[in-house]
Every structure is written in structure tokens, then in C-alpha cells.
Amino acid sequence: MVAAEPSPLSARAAYRRIVLKLSGEALMGDRSYGQDPERLTALARAIQGVHDLGVEVAAVVGGGNIYRGMAESARGMDRASADYAGMLATVLNALAVQDACERMGLTTRVMSALDIQEVAEPYIRRRAVRHLEKKRVVIFAAGTGNPYFTTDTAAALRACEIAADVLLMGKNGVEGVLDRDPRQHADAKLIPRLTHLEAIERGLRVMDTTALSLCMENAMPIRVFNVNDEENIVRVVTGADLGTLVSA
């Protein structure tokens, strides 16, 4: 008799502390903009599944579903002003993720790089680590708090600051890092493993170069995977070889 394959939740976690990067688009579901409540609930359920494994979970959210600073800057808006507006969009998303997680029974904290103490704690590294040690889910908002830096860079920075074991990059509808742009090349293939330097030299769209360089300098591994199937979050945390691993 063949034994049944264990479910992801019955497996052991491969990591002690993670940073999960969620793009704004990952919160939209089938909508063209904004947030989809069902999608938020599904992501919160996946975060709960990881948390139930004893993993310390931090998340960084983007704001592209609400506002894109780069796009507005290209239309003539001052780049710094556009980026600050984008940071505020990430705060809106962070609060939505917080609400979805708390409806699952999780204790959460939103920590903002901008001073918005009425809705979020100011980001302090030691306080963030303490929240994680107390098994609270920490959601980092407002990027790095500085214009000209993306939320990818914020995710890399926070992962290094809190000494995470891995940075999980949840891509919207993309299985991992591909060898060419799938929008222009139908035969684009998945690259299962590569180094940070290879990604930079080949110009692969893992994340922006600043974020990649920061991860390379601090030997921070990055797992890039498709977050459209939210159960992939639990699978990756339990050691599944999904998507692309970028490491030293």
C-alpha cells in the first residue's frame, strides 16, 4: 500500500524567519485595479499556514495596484512626489493585508517607514525583531521611506536588517526567473538556479539592481515563485523547489 503524500501543513518548515514580498498586483485578483477581498483572504490564509508552522513572518507590500510612481513620473510629475504618493499606496495595501490576517486570528503589526502613527507603528529594527519573536506577523509599509527606491529594495533591506533566512518574491502569474521576456518570446524558459551576480550581469528581471546588489553583499537568498497559487507560499516555506532560487 502506497502512503499518502503529506500535506504542506504537515511538513516541517525549512526556514525560521522569512520576508515575503507581495506586489500590489498580487492583491488585485481578477480586477484591473484596487484590492480583491477574496484574494486578500486567500493570501492571509496562506500566511496563517506558514505562521502555524512556527515560522516568523514579515511581509513587504507594493502599491502598483493603486498607484505607480514611475508611471506618473514619466508623465511629467516630479519623481520624488510621485514616489511618496506610491509609498502611501503601500500603506493602504498594508492595512488591507493586516485586516485580512487579523480576521484569520493572527496578531499583526504594520510598521511604516513614514511617520503615520495613527495607523501604523514607526519602523524600528529592534522593535520589528521583537514583534517577530513574539510570533506577530509584521507588515512593512511605505517602502524605505525614501524616493528613488522601489519596494523590492525595501524588501531586500528589511530582510537583511531583521536577519531573515530568505526573501520570498511572490510574482504575479510568473513561475520564476525566465531567461527572456515572456511577453516578447513565447519560448522563454525558467531558470531554476542562478547567483545574484549572474542575475545582475544578464539583466534578468528578478528585482531591481539595487535590491539584487544588497542581497548579494549580504548573502541573502531569494526564492522567486508564482504567488497566483497562494498555496505556493506554504510549499516554498516547507522546502518545495518551486520557481527560481537566487543565491551566492
Helices and strands as residue ranges (DSSP letters): G 8-10, E 17-22, G 24-27, H 37-52, E 56-61, H 69-74, H 79-103, E 108-112, E 121-122, H 125-133, E 137-141, H 151-161, E 166-171, E 193-195, H 196-201, H 209-217, E 222-226, H 231-237, E 244-247
